[in-house]
Amino acid sequence: MTRIEITDTDASNICDQEFCGFRDPKHEGHRRKSNWLKRRFAEGMKFKLLQIDGETAGMIEYIPGEHTWRPVEAAGYAVIHCIMIQKKKYKGNGYGSLLVESCVKDARRAKMLGVAVVTSNGTWMAGSDVFLRCGFECVDTAPPSFELLVKKLRPAPSPTFKRGWDKTLRKYGSGLTIIKSDQCPCIAKCTGDILQVCKSLGIRPKVVEVKSGRQARNVPSAYGVFNVLYDGHTVAEHPISGTRFRNIMRKMQH
Ligand SMILES: CC(C)(COP(=O)(O)OP(=O)(O)OC[C@H]1O[C@@H](n2cnc3c(N)ncnc32)[C@H](O)[C@@H]1OP(=O)(O)O)[C@@H](O)C(=O)NCCC(=O)NCCS
């Protein structure tokens, strides 16, 4: 019989865990994310791992809305940052739903208003399907294709995205700005690759390190934890490869 376990992580054991496909604690992405998580646990963050027959198969990360790193107003709600079923062989077996249900159960136990999540049907984030199946509904949208979904556990005003994306974008002025954080273990490599390409293109970027939830909630994109801007335009709102960045910049500069 398949042995399925959902285990909690904490500051004492996170460095030794495999998560999001990162196994080596010395890897920059693993190290940065572990240190980031250590600071978040004190804010009520949950970072749970799904183990199938002892193998790490997935994860879910959520935090009280007051501390979320997504640009949403969601006080009183738990906000899911990330969910992932790591390997193809484990997808489509109900494991994603199991992780969502485990978060909903926690929120109910903590008497929260409900659970909110930012989704995108493009790449990088989970799409809305798994949440809609678990009883969530869409309550807000953000450009270009982000959705804010919620499952209410009590009657309450719906969470919303932060407003004024264009105004926030304008604050960064001209030139290239990379807004980065350690929330996702892929960001370190992606930023390094983009900086290399900048060097070869003669672009001198400004790098803004997002160090708090408050700062992330004021990033000009609904992802909140990574953003590349150029002359008042969004170049990327999720981590991209150096090659993709080079192609985008070639188009933008001509
Ligand atoms: C979104 C995601 C978590 C869903 O995980 P999953 O385990 O495949 O989800 P589920 O198995 O619960 O649901 C998927 C399908 O399996 C079906 N299913 C099969 N057995 C099931 C069961 N026992 N219980 C519930 N659903 C089941 C569901 O009905 C659903 O069908 P559909 O595709 O027709 O809608 C996964 O696809 C994923 O990791 N995507 C990438 C997300 C990402 O990019 N994260 C990165 C950073 S945050």
The ligand as an SDF file (V2000), in Angstrom:
LIG
                    3D

 48 50  0  0  0  0  0  0  0  0999 V2000
   -1.2600   22.3550   -9.5650 C   0  0  0  0  0  0  0  0  0  0  0  0
   -0.7240   21.0270   -9.0350 C   0  0  0  0  0  0  0  0  0  0  0  0
   -0.1870   21.2460   -7.6250 C   0  0  0  0  0  0  0  0  0  0  0  0
   -1.8640   20.0280   -9.0050 C   0  0  0  0  0  0  0  0  0  0  0  0
   -1.3660   18.8110   -8.4430 O   0  0  0  0  0  0  0  0  0  0  0  0
   -2.0690   17.3750   -8.7320 P   0  0  0  0  0  0  0  0  0  0  0  0
   -1.5960   16.4500   -7.6930 O   0  0  0  0  0  0  0  0  0  0  0  0
   -1.8700   16.9880  -10.1280 O   0  0  0  0  0  0  0  0  0  0  0  0
   -3.5920   17.7700   -8.4750 O   0  0  0  0  0  0  0  0  0  0  0  0
   -4.8030   16.7400   -8.3120 P   0  0  0  0  0  0  0  0  0  0  0  0
   -4.3220   15.3600   -8.6180 O   0  0  0  0  0  0  0  0  0  0  0  0
   -5.4140   16.9710   -6.9940 O   0  0  0  0  0  0  0  0  0  0  0  0
   -5.7670   17.2190   -9.4560 O   0  0  0  0  0  0  0  0  0  0  0  0
   -5.3810   17.0420  -10.8230 C   0  0  0  0  0  0  0  0  0  0  0  0
   -6.3640   16.1360  -11.5590 C   0  0  0  0  0  0  0  0  0  0  0  0
   -6.3590   14.8350  -10.9970 O   0  0  0  0  0  0  0  0  0  0  0  0
   -7.7010   14.3770  -10.8110 C   0  0  0  0  0  0  0  0  0  0  0  0
   -7.6970   13.3760   -9.7330 N   0  0  0  0  0  0  0  0  0  0  0  0
   -7.2810   12.1160   -9.9280 C   0  0  0  0  0  0  0  0  0  0  0  0
   -7.4010   11.4200   -8.7940 N   0  0  0  0  0  0  0  0  0  0  0  0
   -7.9000   12.2600   -7.8620 C   0  0  0  0  0  0  0  0  0  0  0  0
   -8.2420   12.0960   -6.4970 C   0  0  0  0  0  0  0  0  0  0  0  0
   -8.0840   10.9350   -5.8710 N   0  0  0  0  0  0  0  0  0  0  0  0
   -8.6920   13.1650   -5.8020 N   0  0  0  0  0  0  0  0  0  0  0  0
   -8.8280   14.3770   -6.4110 C   0  0  0  0  0  0  0  0  0  0  0  0
   -8.5340   14.5600   -7.7310 N   0  0  0  0  0  0  0  0  0  0  0  0
   -8.0540   13.5190   -8.4500 C   0  0  0  0  0  0  0  0  0  0  0  0
   -8.4420   15.6590  -10.5300 C   0  0  0  0  0  0  0  0  0  0  0  0
   -9.8240   15.5320  -10.7780 O   0  0  0  0  0  0  0  0  0  0  0  0
   -7.7970   16.5750  -11.5260 C   0  0  0  0  0  0  0  0  0  0  0  0
   -8.3810   16.3710  -12.7860 O   0  0  0  0  0  0  0  0  0  0  0  0
   -8.4270   17.4670  -13.9640 P   0  0  0  0  0  0  0  0  0  0  0  0
   -7.0060   17.5460  -14.4570 O   0  0  0  0  0  0  0  0  0  0  0  0
   -9.3570   16.9050  -14.9620 O   0  0  0  0  0  0  0  0  0  0  0  0
   -8.8730   18.7610  -13.3780 O   0  0  0  0  0  0  0  0  0  0  0  0
    0.4190   20.4580   -9.9540 C   0  0  0  0  0  0  0  0  0  0  0  0
   -0.0950   20.3160  -11.2460 O   0  0  0  0  0  0  0  0  0  0  0  0
    1.6670   21.3180   -9.9890 C   0  0  0  0  0  0  0  0  0  0  0  0
    2.5970   21.1260   -9.2090 O   0  0  0  0  0  0  0  0  0  0  0  0
    1.7350   22.2930  -10.9330 N   0  0  0  0  0  0  0  0  0  0  0  0
    2.8650   23.2010  -11.0210 C   0  0  0  0  0  0  0  0  0  0  0  0
    2.6400   24.3290  -10.0280 C   0  0  0  0  0  0  0  0  0  0  0  0
    3.8130   25.2540  -10.0070 C   0  0  0  0  0  0  0  0  0  0  0  0
    4.2670   25.7200  -11.0300 O   0  0  0  0  0  0  0  0  0  0  0  0
    4.3240   25.5330   -8.7960 N   0  0  0  0  0  0  0  0  0  0  0  0
    5.5470   26.2920   -8.7610 C   0  0  0  0  0  0  0  0  0  0  0  0
    5.8260   27.2620   -7.8430 C   0  0  0  0  0  0  0  0  0  0  0  0
    4.6860   27.8490   -6.7230 S   0  0  0  0  0  0  0  0  0  0  0  0
  1  2  1  0
  2  3  1  0
  2  4  1  0
  2 36  1  0
  4  5  1  0
  5  6  1  0
  6  7  2  0
  6  8  1  0
  6  9  1  0
  9 10  1  0
 10 11  2  0
 10 12  1  0
 10 13  1  0
 13 14  1  0
 14 15  1  0
 15 16  1  0
 15 30  1  0
 16 17  1  0
 17 18  1  0
 17 28  1  0
 18 19  1  0
 18 27  1  0
 19 20  2  0
 20 21  1  0
 21 22  1  0
 21 27  2  0
 22 23  1  0
 22 24  2  0
 24 25  1  0
 25 26  2  0
 26 27  1  0
 28 29  1  0
 28 30  1  0
 30 31  1  0
 31 32  1  0
 32 33  2  0
 32 34  1  0
 32 35  1  0
 36 37  1  0
 36 38  1  0
 38 39  2  0
 38 40  1  0
 40 41  1  0
 41 42  1  0
 42 43  1  0
 43 44  2  0
 43 45  1  0
 45 46  1  0
 46 47  1  0
 47 48  1  0
M  END
$$$$
